[in-house]
């Protein structure tokens, strides 16, 4: 159904009812938190639309004309229905804001999300928050399937049905145990890294995808030589410390081990291992409510 252009908007009808109820355009303007000239302009616009005067101005205030009384009678049901619609929308928003489901890849979930959560709890203390952790491919599926209101991934690309926005930056590093031959050297070459069997995350992991892309930019024919594949960053760190082989992990994930000397990170000459961390959501939609708040918090500098 298409309404006629002669139908006034809700704000004008609501103002008319207030003028009739309060008996004064000035008092009605104050009740609606607008200036009296703005209220007068709104009533004039209403009269232009309907084609008849709706108010009579007197020294004692304003009163409806016969036509104005009829329009006010019809408008009351419309305004009441709009008030019910407004209340219903508030209820829907309250339900939306009462719970937030987040999906995040492992590095983000373990090393960044706890800090973001503290900021989010300060903003929306009554919101229940659930976190689903997985690799970047699993996070993308959770957002596409609607299981998560917002996701955070480490992979350089996301499915075309998702929008992605950079929220932070990270750096991958090669890690070895202190007794490894590389531990005594400040730098290694790309060729040495390319020829070495590595402990890797599983396919779909943002860490693995970012590393492999960085390597193939320098060595297009390179293929990873995987000595062990694990889906847990903690398990990889344990395997590296046990001497099974080097690994490439997020600097966030190994900061404590490097500081304590449990692992060592030689620099790889000529290899760019910087990467972006991204928030994702369905294309054509913007985060709302607590999801929007979380996105804003995630974008703050660490």
N, C-alpha and C positions, 0 to 999 in steps of 0.2 A: 504494500500500500504506500502510495506517494502522497504526502501532505501538500495541501495548497500553500503557495507562498504567502497567503493572507493569514495563516495561522501564526500568532505571536510565539516568541520563544518563552521558555519556562520562567526565565528571570523576570521578564516583563509581567507575566501573569501573576507570579508570586508577589511582585511589588504592588500590583493593583490590589490584591487581596489585603496586603498590609496597610495600604492607604485607607481602604474602607474600614478595616478593623480599628486602626489607630486614629482615624479622623483627620490626619494631617500628612501632607507630603513630606514635611520636614522630619516628623517622628518616624515615618516609614523609612526614609533615607537613612536615618541614624540606626534603625534596627537592622538594615541591610548592609551597614558599614560602607555606605557610599555618600558622596556629597549630594546636597539638594539639587544643584544644577544637573548632576548626572541622573538623578531620579526623575527630574522634569523631562530631560531628554529621552529617557526610556519610556515614559508615559506618552510623550508626543509621538515616538516611533510606533508604539502600540496603536495609537489612534489613527496614524497614517495607514497602518496595515489593515485595520478593520473598517476604516472609512467613516467612522462616527466618533463623536466625543464620548469619553468614558468617565470623565470627572468634571465636576463643577467646582471652581475655586471660589471660596467665599472668605469674608474677613475672619470667620471662625475656623477655617480649615478647608478641607476638601471632602466632597461627598460624591457618590456615584450618580451619573445620569441614569435614566431608565435603561438605556442600552448597556451602560457600564454594569448595572446590577445583573442584567442577564448574562453578560460575559463573565462576570465574577462567579455567578452560580455554576456556569458550565466549567469554568477554570478550576473551581475548588476540587472537583474529582480528579482533574488532570494533575494538579499540584500534589494532591494526596497520593496519587499513584506514583508520581515521581519520587516522593519522599520514601515510599515503600521500596521502590527500585534502588534508591540510594542506600537504604538500610540493608537491603539484600546484598548489594555490592560490597558494603563494609563487612558483612558476614563472610562472603567468599574470600575477601582479602585476609581476614583474620584466620580463616582456615588455611589459606595458602601460607601465611606467615608463621603458622604454628609449627611447621615442620619443614626442614630443608634436607634434601638428600644430595650429597656431593660425591662425585667420583674423581679420584686422583691417582696418577701413576705413582709407583712405589717411592721414588726419591722425594717427590713433592709431598706425598702423604706422611712420610716419616720425618722429614727434615724441615719442611716449610709450613705445612698445614697446622701443626700445633701452635705456632706463633700467630697465624692468621685467626685461629679459633679464639684465642684470648681476646683479640680485637673485636671479633664478631659477637662474642658473648656480652661484651660491654655495650654493644649497640642494640642487640636483640636478646635480652636475657631470658625471655619466655619462649624462645624458639627451640624446638627439639632438633638436633643436628645429627645426621647419620652419615658416616663416611664409608664408601666402598673403594677399596684399593685394588689395583691391578696394573697390568702394563698399559701402554698408551692405546693399543688397539682395543683392549677390553673397556677402557674408559670411554673411548669414542662410541662403542656399541651401547654402553649404558646410557649415554646422553641421547643417542639416536632412538633408543627404545623407550625413552621417557622414564627410565628408572632413576635418573639423576637430573636435578634442575640445572646443574652447571658441572663442568668437568675441567680438569687441569692435566695437561700432558706435556711430555718432553720431546715428542717426535717433531721433526721439522715440517711435516705436512699432515693434514687431517683430511678425512673424507669430504667430498665436495658439498655434501648436505649440511656441513657444519661451518659455522663462522669461528675464526680463531683470532685471538688478540694477545699480543705479548704482554706478560705481567712481570717477568723477571728474567734474568740471565744467569747462566751457569757455565761451568767449564768442566770438561771431562779430563781425567788424568790417568796415566799409566801407573799402576801400583805393583810393587814386588815386595817380598820379605827382606829384612835387613841383610841376610846372608846371600842374597841373589847377586850375581855379577854386575847387574845394572845399578845396584844400590850404591856402589862405590863411584859411579860416574854421574856427573851433573846432567849429561845429555846423551841421547841415543838417536840414531838415524831412523827415518821412515822405513828404509830398507830392512834394518834389523827388526823393527816391530812387525813388518809385513811377513818376515820369514819365521816368526816365532809362534808356536802353538799357544793359544790364549784360552783363558776361562771367560765364557761369555754369558750374557743374559739370553733368554729364549727369544725366538722370533716374535715380532710384535712389540718388543720392548723399545721405548724411546731412546734409551741409552745405546742399545745395539744399533738401532737405525741411524742415529746421529754419528756414531763412530764409523760405521761402514761407509756412510756418505762422505765423511771427511777423508777417509783413506782412498776411496775411488776417485775423488777429485784430484788427488796427487798421482795415484796409480790406477788408471782405468781398468786394467786387467786383473787387479788384485781380488782374491777371494779369501775370506777368513778361514784360518786353520784353527778349528775349535777342538781343544783337548777335553773340555768339559763344559756342558751347558746347564745352567741353573736359573731358576726363576726367582731366587731370593738374593738380594744384595748382601744380606748378612752371611748367607751360605758362601757366596763368592769370596767375601773378605776372609772367611775362615779357611777356604781352600787355598787362597793366595798365601796366607800366613803359614799354611802347612807345606808350602813348596810345590804345589801341583803345577803352578804356572802363573804368569802375569795376567792381569785383567785391566780393563779400562772401565772406570766408574766415575760417577759424579764427584766433584770435589766436596760437595756438601756431605756425601755419604761417608767419606773417608777422612774428614777433617780431624776427628778425635784420634784416629789411629796414626795419622801422620804427625800430629802434635806430640803423641806419646812415643813415637819411634817404633811402633809395632809394624808399620808399613812405610815404604819409601817410594817417592814419586820422581823418577828421572824425567826431565823435559825431553819432548820429542821435537827435534829440529825440523822446522818447515811445515809442521802440521797444525792447522787451526782446529782446535777442539772446543772453541766457544760455541754455545748454543742458546737458543731462546726457549723459555718455558711459557706455555700458552694456556689461556682460559678458552674453553670451547662451549658453544651452545648451538641449538638448531638454527639454521639459516633463516633469516626473516624474523627472528624473535630476538628480543633483548632481555637480559636478566631483570627480574623484578623482585621486589621485597628483599628478603634476606640474601638471595642469590646475588642481587645487585650490590648489596652491602659487602658481601664477601669478595666480589670482583674488585671493588674499590680498595679494600684492605690489601688484597694480594698485589695490587699495582704500586703500593707504597715501597719506597726504597728499603732494603733490608738493613 
